[in-house]
Amino acid sequence: MRKVSVKRVDFDFFLLHLFFCRWWGVEVELRIVEHEEKRKVTGGGEFVPSERVIYLYEKSLLVYLHEFRHALQYVLKIPVSDPEKDAIEWSEKMLKVVSNFWKILQNS
């Protein structure tokens, strides 16, 4: 049997992602990819609707929440006049809610 190595921070992101997908009833893949150029261009991540994939180029909870909101906008067809502004505001609010849960994950 092959041993698979997963970094703790990656595991925490995937665990949180699984919880969020179940909570909102969406199927979206999460990929954590080290790619400096894409990190600079995207600000740290992107949601690709045609693939239904969130790419995280920076391991940031705020970036993850921002991209997850874009996924919700697309999958749940949430009508917003400014998707970027909505994602910024939603992710900042969710960061306050999720921060305690995230600290527990990081310390366990």
Protein Blocks (a to p, Z undefined) as FASTA:
>chain_A
ZZddddfklmmmmmmmmmmmmmnopacdddddddfklmmmnoopacdfklopacdfbdcf
klmmmmmmmmmmmmnopacfblmlmmmmmmmmmmmmmmmmmmmmmmZZ
